[in-house]
Amino acid sequence: MEDKRVLIIGAVALGPKVACRLKRLMPDADVLMIDQDEHISYGGCGMPYFISGDVSDVRELMSTSFHMVRTPEFFEDAKGVRVRSRTRALSIDRKAKTVRVRDLSTGQEEDLHYDQLVLGMGSLANKLPIPGGDLPQVMSLSNLRSAIAIKESISRGEVDKAVIIGAGAIGCEMAEALADLWGIETTMVEIADQVLPVILDPSLARMVQKHMEEKGVTIHLDEMVREIRADGGETALRLMTSKGEIGADLVISAIGVRPNSQLARDAGLLVSPRGGITVNGRLQTSDPDIYAGGDCIEVPHLVTGKPVFFPQGSLANRQGRVIGTNLAGGFATFKGVVGSFSIKIFDLAVSATGIPLTMARREGIDAMHAFVVQADRAHFYPTQDLMYLLLTVDRKTRRILGAQGVAANGDALVGRINSIAGILPFHATLDDLSNLEVAYSPPYASALDIVNAAANTAENILDGYNRPMDVDEFERCFLDEKAEDTLCLDVRGPANAAPFVARFGDRWINIPQETLQARMAEVPRDRRLVLVCNSGVRSYEAMRQLENAGICRTANLQGGVAALKKTGMIQLEEAREESGE
């Protein structure tokens, strides 16, 4: 019997995983990978770190954990997989079971036969649909070749000023890469009203924006680039925007990616209206002899239940194993995603899973969120730092819809987000998270972990014990010059409250929480009170005390002064107060 012939189109993330899994399970299978690029099997998510210099040699992105470069020869010798690079797939003849390919070095075309076919073509960078978007100094981070070209341009000293169009994940990573190591004057232009739109809710996005601006990145929000012109002046390019002009020597287009699915569409395979190849749980396309995975497909979102395009190298690797198992005669399934994500932006880690509040409401869900600020390990441990965590919940069912956070200690944050991600597929509720068991030791966590505290806070809000106020609402109802009905009751110690009392006068009252019961007569009863502490814990205690005394026109500032400072909403020098919060 002739050995099964499996042809894999795409050799970056999904393809190599499929090939290696299949050969381990079915060593006699004839496996051929083709890719139109000269670089194969590389860590695409590491490209910004190669540009920044954190990864010094591009070969590190193409190396195994034991430092062997994943070349075509490596795959043939070590894995028994044949590879043809610089080979472009032109069309699929499903009836004849052949793929028409062209050798990009010689121009020669031929038909390659397959018994089973795997599509792992990845995604394509969206093109700037504006005049000048095709100028040579306008680049996108679409593959390893483009990453090398960007770094070479910078290394030659050709770039003093750079503009990044798009403030999504790639845009933010590129801002760090350009500004941090190379010292390039970096400007970011984003059409939305926040950085990391869709990914983060506004309060956390403001924290990220402030951090980036502190690192020297200029950020233009609510602004659209309309044209890019070659400039003979101080810079090579001039960007014409909806609000003005910006000079640049290099423009990085980071306006998102789309599934690379045209080959599948032309072959008559089912493709969604959003462009992703449609697959079943076994990752088969509408043709059972053709599988697909990675950035070219859509998969179910396990929170919303709807198809979603979620390009991630980690997903491509997991899906590759599923496809390899099925090609070898097994029965493996890929159920879907919950949308987990993490990114490093200068000294700040950002991570999320599930859906944010804004998306939940667009889905028609009556959702709310709880925002907590807490040390990422025991408050007395010397390396502790604050973590800012936001939990999104369905009001009616109390199902957890998602979580997102920012922190200085990225490993600690990602660990918390991963713990929540692990229970999302099972329709976990607040009760599940409130009692979630996590490993505890003072160097790594608090005795009551922040994930438990977030669930407890959400429960208190839904049960009516805690009436929260977000920092955005605080800005409108207190910091706005026209806001006169609201007073702040600061329940911290006098040293911490003093700068605020000095700035806001009789609109900022200081009564420490531990003295509140004895000083209840000093609390104004004719004004709305915003209760403030460092993080929102003591102010919640104060709310319960005030309500017991019949003072109910109160709101608890979620995240407290820590959140105000992190967003840059209030900037004051304060005395440091040791607190059990």
NORDANOR-V767443 format. One record per backbone hydrogen bond with DSSP energy under -1.0 kcal/mol. CO is the residue of the C=O (numbers start at 1). NH is the residue of the N-H. Records with the same first field share a line. If there is no record, write none. Layout:
CO=NH, NH
//
This chain:
4=30
5=115, 116
6=32
7=118
8=34
9=120
11=41
13=17
14=18
15=19
16=20
17=21
18=22
19=23
20=24
21=25
22=26
26=29
30=6
31=82
32=8
33=84
34=10
35=87
37=86
42=44
43=46
44=47
46=50
47=51
48=52
49=55
57=60
58=61
61=43
62=70
64=67
68=64
69=71
71=75
72=76
73=77
74=78
75=79, 81
82=33
84=35
86=104
88=102
91=100
93=97, 98
97=114
98=93
99=112
100=90, 91
101=110
102=88
103=107
108=103
110=101
112=99
116=7
117=291
118=9
119=293
122=260
124=258
128=130
130=133
131=228
132=135
135=138
137=251
139=253
140=142
143=147
144=148
145=149
146=150
147=151
148=152
149=153
150=154
151=155
152=156
153=158
154=157
160=185
161=249, 250
162=187
163=252
164=189
165=254
167=196
168=172
169=173
170=174
171=175
172=176
173=177
174=178
175=179
176=180
178=184
185=162
186=218
187=164
188=220
189=166
190=223
192=222
196=200
197=199
201=205
202=206
203=207
204=208
205=209
206=210
207=211
208=212
209=213
210=214
211=215
212=217
213=216
218=188
220=190
224=242
227=240
229=238
236=231
237=248
238=229
239=246
240=226, 227
244=241
246=239
248=237
250=163
251=139
252=165
256=126
258=124
259=261
261=265
262=266
263=267
264=269
265=268
270=278
272=275
276=272
277=298
280=283
281=334
283=292
284=280
287=290
289=117
290=285
291=119
294=297
296=277
299=308
300=337
301=305
306=301
308=299
312=316
313=317
314=318
315=319
316=320
317=321
318=322
319=323
320=324
321=325
322=326
323=327
324=328
325=330
326=329
337=302
338=354
341=352
343=350
345=348
348=345
349=407
350=343
351=405
352=341
353=403
356=360
357=361
358=362
359=363
360=365
361=364
365=367
366=395
368=393
370=391
372=389
374=387
378=381
381=384
385=376
387=374
388=406
389=372
390=404
391=370
392=401, 402
393=368
394=398
398=430
399=394
401=355
402=392
403=353
404=390
405=351
406=388
407=349
408=410
409=413
410=414
411=415
412=416
413=417
414=418
415=419
416=420
417=421
418=422
420=423, 424
423=426, 428
424=427
428=400
429=433
430=434
431=435
433=436
441=444, 445
442=378
449=453
450=454
451=455
452=456
453=457
454=458
455=459
456=460
457=461
458=462
459=463
460=465, 466
461=464
467=556
469=558
470=474
471=475
472=476
473=477
474=478, 479
475=480
480=483
485=528
487=530
488=509
489=532
490=511
491=513
493=497
494=498
497=501
498=502
499=503
500=504
501=505
504=507
505=508
507=488
509=490
512=515
515=519
519=522
520=523
528=487
529=555
530=489
531=557
532=491
533=561
534=562
537=541
538=542
539=543
540=544
541=545
542=546
543=547
544=548
545=549
546=551
547=550
552=554
553=529
555=531
556=469
557=560
559=563
560=564
561=565
562=566
563=567
564=569, 570
//
